Amino acid sequence: MAKAIHSMIRVLDEARSIDFYRKAFGLEVAERLDFESFTLIYLSNAESEFELELTVNKGRTEPYALGDGYGHLAVSVADLDGEHDRIGALGLKPKDIVEFKRDGTLLARFFFIEDPDGYKIEVLQRGGRFK
């Protein structure tokens, strides 16, 4: 059986991205692999074995075009309102909390935030299918 282990995104500024993911989600550098034309940085925390891989292509100065195929990454938190307040206090500009319902039944509570490169991240209240 396959096991999801990481997702990769390309970022323009290594330090800015590491700082964002550390502040927003408590992700720390698990490993950094430097190559001639690019650097791979694996970020993780104690909550999950899943990692976010940041790829920095050396010499790149133009922002990446995310296109219309990318959707979002998602994380779950125990206290959505508390995390929304904390992230907002850091100046990271979370969007409003949304309640997603179907036939009057609450399916999810969440908000979105964007990283420095424009990648969208959904922050969901932990519970139900969002563990």
C-alpha positions as CSV (number, residue, x, y, z in Angstrom):
1,M,0.0,0.0,0.0
2,A,1.3,3.4,-0.9
3,K,2.0,6.0,1.9
4,A,2.0,9.7,1.2
5,I,5.3,11.1,2.4
6,H,5.7,14.6,1.0
7,S,4.5,17.3,-1.4
8,M,6.9,19.7,-3.3
9,I,6.4,23.3,-4.1
10,R,8.9,25.7,-5.8
11,V,9.7,28.8,-3.8
12,L,11.6,31.9,-4.7
13,D,13.2,32.9,-1.4
14,E,14.4,30.1,0.9
15,A,14.6,32.1,4.1
16,R,11.3,33.8,3.6
17,S,9.5,30.5,3.0
18,I,11.1,28.7,5.9
19,D,10.2,31.6,8.2
20,F,6.6,31.6,7.0
21,Y,6.1,27.8,7.5
22,R,7.8,27.9,10.9
23,K,5.6,30.7,12.2
24,A,2.4,29.6,10.6
25,F,2.5,25.8,11.1
26,G,5.5,25.0,13.4
27,L,7.4,23.3,10.5
28,E,11.1,23.0,11.0
29,V,13.9,22.0,8.6
30,A,14.2,18.3,8.8
31,E,16.9,18.1,6.0
32,R,18.5,20.5,3.5
33,L,20.1,19.1,0.4
34,D,22.1,21.6,-1.7
35,F,22.9,20.8,-5.4
36,E,24.6,22.9,-8.1
37,S,21.4,24.3,-9.6
38,F,18.8,23.8,-6.9
39,T,18.3,23.2,-3.1
40,L,15.7,20.9,-1.5
41,I,14.5,21.7,2.0
42,Y,12.3,19.2,3.8
43,L,10.0,20.7,6.5
44,S,8.2,18.7,9.1
45,N,6.9,18.7,12.7
46,A,6.0,16.2,15.4
47,E,2.3,16.2,14.4
48,S,2.8,14.1,11.2
49,E,5.4,12.1,9.3
50,F,4.3,14.0,6.1
51,E,6.8,16.6,4.9
52,L,6.6,19.7,2.7
53,E,9.5,19.8,0.3
54,L,10.6,23.3,-0.8
55,T,12.6,23.5,-4.0
56,V,14.7,26.6,-4.6
57,N,16.0,26.9,-8.1
58,K,19.2,28.9,-7.9
59,G,19.3,32.0,-10.1
60,R,15.6,32.2,-10.4
61,T,14.4,35.8,-9.8
62,E,10.8,35.8,-11.3
63,P,7.9,34.5,-9.2
64,Y,6.5,31.2,-10.3
65,A,3.2,31.1,-12.2
66,L,1.0,28.8,-10.2
67,G,-1.4,28.2,-13.0
68,D,-5.0,27.1,-12.7
69,G,-4.2,23.5,-11.8
70,Y,-2.9,24.0,-8.3
71,G,-5.5,23.9,-5.5
72,H,-4.1,23.9,-2.0
73,L,-2.3,22.1,0.8
74,A,-4.4,21.4,3.9
75,V,-3.5,21.1,7.6
76,S,-5.7,20.4,10.6
77,V,-5.6,22.1,14.0
78,A,-7.2,21.4,17.3
79,D,-8.3,25.0,17.9
80,L,-9.2,26.8,14.6
81,D,-10.3,30.0,16.2
82,G,-7.1,30.2,18.3
83,E,-4.9,29.5,15.3
84,H,-6.7,32.1,13.2
85,D,-6.0,34.6,16.0
86,R,-2.4,33.6,16.4
87,I,-1.7,33.6,12.7
88,G,-3.4,37.0,12.3
89,A,-1.4,38.4,15.2
90,L,1.8,37.4,13.3
91,G,0.6,39.6,10.4
92,L,0.2,36.6,8.0
93,K,-3.3,37.7,6.9
94,P,-5.5,34.6,7.2
95,K,-8.8,34.8,5.4
96,D,-12.1,34.7,7.3
97,I,-13.3,31.4,8.9
98,V,-15.8,29.6,6.8
99,E,-18.4,27.0,7.9
100,F,-19.0,24.5,5.1
101,K,-22.4,22.8,5.4
102,R,-24.4,20.3,3.4
103,D,-28.1,19.9,4.0
104,G,-27.8,22.0,7.2
105,T,-25.1,19.7,8.6
106,L,-21.7,21.2,9.4
107,L,-19.0,19.3,7.4
108,A,-16.0,21.6,8.1
109,R,-14.8,24.8,9.6
110,F,-11.7,26.3,7.9
111,F,-9.8,29.3,6.7
112,F,-7.2,29.9,4.0
113,I,-3.8,31.6,4.1
114,E,-1.3,32.1,1.4
115,D,2.4,31.6,1.7
116,P,4.9,34.2,0.3
117,D,4.8,32.6,-3.2
118,G,1.0,32.6,-3.3
119,Y,0.4,28.9,-2.5
120,K,-2.9,28.5,-0.8
121,I,-3.1,26.5,2.5
122,E,-6.4,25.4,4.0
123,V,-6.4,25.3,7.8
124,L,-9.2,23.0,9.0
125,Q,-10.7,22.4,12.5
126,R,-9.6,18.9,13.5
127,G,-12.4,16.4,13.6
128,G,-14.5,14.0,11.5
129,R,-12.5,13.2,8.3
130,F,-10.0,16.0,9.1
131,K,-7.9,14.3,11.8
